[in-house]
């Protein structure tokens, strides 16, 4: 059988060099497992063939003058622990199979496979207390121990968490992960609320899959910056524009929908925009990183239940 030098298979991943012109394309991959034999499609886009593939670990963007806050006193879990817990209540009094005991959706088929829970926090731990999103915003993250401030309707965590803020600022950036499922589609899953000292507020609703999605599944949301910190896990960065003339009081994270968990990893504050208009510079970097992820190398991940 003739072998194509531009295609290689390593475990459950297929790697291929793309020679197509820029634009949207579809790849057909034949998958076999026992009696199963089918052709599956993988859509991809080639935006810029000259841009090298960027790794998971990002560097600081000097145009982003965000200051990370220490929120470690509010941590009540960790990314490694989250799905080792048992989520027993509240549940319906009758038959309940929508969510398994570990908090995962019963019919979950994520990037690790069917009902898989694969978590890798090395990228969060190896930065000597700092982790940078692809846009260059830095967040304070501990090298060991708890690293999530979780809220949920599940009794394991509080349904709302309030973190005090002081001073006047132009913008907040919140780095977090989410646990959600298709039953919570197109409804408000959770809510961030900024409260000022004068009692006025600004709320941001997290709606799956508009600006919120599940951290073990492929990223679906498009309004926030997606931050992959391993092959199987990703978070999001929600940026909230503030009224710079008002004194801040607190930021609250509230769970709204059943079976949803929000795990806050870090908060960074832009106290005042720099003369170079740092906010727009940071946002343009997000767009640049989106293009960089769509490069010549296609990484098509098949399920653990299939082999090529």
N, C-alpha and C positions, 0 to 999 in steps of 0.2 A: 504494500500500500504506500502510496506517495505521501511524504510528510511535508507539510507546509512550514518553512522555517520561521514564519511570522506568527505562528500560533503555538502556544505551549500550555500544558495543564499541570498544575501543582496542587495535589490534594483535591479540594472542592472548588478551586478557582481556575478560571480560564483567562489567559492573557493573550492579547492580540494587538499587533501594530496596525493602525488604521492609515490607509493610504487615500482615503476619500477626500473630496473637496470639503471646505467648510460648510456647515449646515447640519440638518437633522438626518439621521440614518437609522436603519433597522438591521440588526444582525439576527440570523436564524441559527439556533444551536440545537443539535439533536441530542436528546437526553434518553439514556437507557437505564433501567433498573428492573431486573427480573423480567416480567412480562410487559412492563411499561416501556413504551417506545413512542416518543413524541418529539415534535419540533416546537421549541419555545422561542419567543421573540425577545430581543433586548434592544430597547431604543437608546440611542446615544446621540450626542451632538459634538461636532468638531468646531470649535470657535477660533482657536489660534494655534496652529501647528508648531509655532516657534517657541511657545512658552513651555518650560520644563515642568514636569510633575512635581507638585509640592507635597512635602510630608505632613504628618499630623501636627508636629510641634511647630508652632508659629513664634515669630520674634516680635519684640516690642516695636510698635510704630511710633516714632518720635513725634509725629504730627498729632497724635492722640494724647491730649493732656489730661487723661483720666487718672484719678487717685483711688486706689483700691481701699476698701474699708475692711476692718477686721470684724467678722461676724461669727467667729468661732464659738462664742458663748451661746449662740442660738442653735448650733448643730445638735441634732438628735438622732442621726443615723449616718450611714456611709454608703457609697455606691456599691461596695462589696456586700454589705449586709442587707440592703433593701429588699431583695427577693428571697432572702433566707428566713424572713419573718413569716408568721402565719397571720393572715388577715381574716378573722372569724366573724367580726361584727362591725357595723350592722349588716345583716343579711335578711332576705325575706324569710318568713316563718315556714314557707313551703319549700319545694325542691329548688335548689339554687346551684346552677353549674356555670353561670355566666363568668364568674371569676374564680380561678383556682385558689387554694389556700395561700400560695405564694404571691397573690396579687396579680398574676398574669391572666390574660383573657384565655378562656378555655380552648378557643380555636386559634390561638396565636401561632402564626407561622412567620417568625422574624428572621433577621439576618443570620442567626445561628442555626436555624432549622425549626422543625415543628416542636412547639412547647420548650424551646431551648432557652437557657439563661446563661449567656456568656458575657462576662464582665471583665474588663481590663482597665485598671486605674493607674497604670504606670505613668502615662503622660501627665496626669494630674499631680502625681507625687514627686516627679523627678526634677521639678523646676525650682528647688530650694525655696518653696513657699510662694511661688508665683506661677500663674498659668496665663498665657496670652492667647486670645482668640485670633483667628486668621486676619481680622482687621487691625490687630495690634493693641486691643484693649486688655489691660492687665487686671487679673483678679487674684486676691490673696487666697491661697489654698494650702492646707497643712500637708506636711510630708507623711504624716501617719495619723491614725485615729479617725474620729468622726469628721466628715466633710460635707454633710448635707443638712440643711434646715428644712424639714419636711412638713407639709400640711396635707390633710386628707379627711374625708368623711369617715374613713376607717378609724376605729377607736385607737389604733396604734399611735396616731399622731394628732396634734391639735388641728382643728378645722381652720383656724386662723392664727397667724403669727405676726406680731407687730415688732418692728425694729426701729428704735429711735434714730432720728437724723437731726443734725444741727447746721445752722448757717444758711447761706443762700447759694444756689447752684443753677447751672444752665441745663444740666441733663443727668439722668441716671442710666446706668447700664447694669442689667441683672442677668447673670449667667445661671442657668438652671436646667434640670432635666425634667421630663414628664413621663408619667405612666398613664396611658389612656387606651381606648379600644374603639372599634367601629360603632358600638352602641352609643358612644358619646360624640358621634359625628355631628357637626353643624350646630352644636349647642355650646353654651358657655361652660367650660370645664373648670376654670379658676379665674381669679381676679387679682391684679396688683392695684393698690390704691395708695397714692401719695397724699398725705395730709400736711397742710401748712399750719403755721402757728396761729393764724387767724381763723382756723376752722374750715377753710375751703379745701376742696379735694380735687384730685384728678385720678380717674380710674381707667385701667386698661383691662379689657376682657380677653382671656385666652380661650380661643375657639379652635377645636380640632376639626379639620386640618389647616385652618387659615393661617394661624400664627402659633400653633401648638401641636405637638405630635408625640409619639411614643419613642423613648430613648433606645429601645432594642430593635425597633423596626427601621426600615429605610426612611430617611427624612422626607416628609410630605409637605410640611408647611413652607410657605414662600415669603412671608412678610418679615420674619426675623432672621438674623444671621445664624446659620447652622454651624455648629462646632463639633466636628468628629474628634474624639480623643482616643479612639481605638477603632479597629476594623468593625466592631460590633456595636459600639456605643456612641451616642452623640447627645449634645445639649443644644440649647438655644440662647441667644443674647437678645433680650428685650430692652430696647432703648426708649426712654420716656423723656420727652422735652418738658422742661420745667419753666415756671415763671421766675426769672432770675432776681426780681425785685422782692420776692416773698421769702420769709424765714421758714425753713423746713421744720416739721415736727416728727414725722415718722413715715415709714413705708410698711404697708401690710400685705401679706400674701394670704389669700383665702381660697379654700377648696369649695367648689360649687356643685359639681356633678359627682354622682356615686362612682366608686371604683377608681377614681382619679387620685394620683399622687403628684404633687409638685415638690421637687427637691432643689432648693436654692443652694448654689455652690458659692457664689460670690456677688458682691456689689461694688461697682466703681462709680465715682462721682466726677463729673466735669464741673468744677466750681465756676469757671468763667471761660468763655470762648477766647482763644488766642487771636492775635491780629491776623494770623494766617487762616482763620476760619476753620479750626480743627475739626468741628463737627462734620462739615461737608467732606473734609479730607478723609476722615475715618470712614464715612459712608461710601465714598468712591472706592476705597480700598476693599470694602465688602464686595462691590461689583467686580473688581479686578480678580478677587479670589474665586468668585463664582466661575469666571472664565478659565482660570488656571486649573480648576478641577476637571474641566472638559478638555482633556488633552488627547494626544495621539494614542496613548496607552489605554486600552479598554480593560477594566477589571470587572469581569462578569462573574458574580458569585452565584453558584448553584446551591441548592439545598443540600444539607448533610445527608438527606435520604436518597439523593441521586448521585450518580457518577457518570462521567462522560466516556 
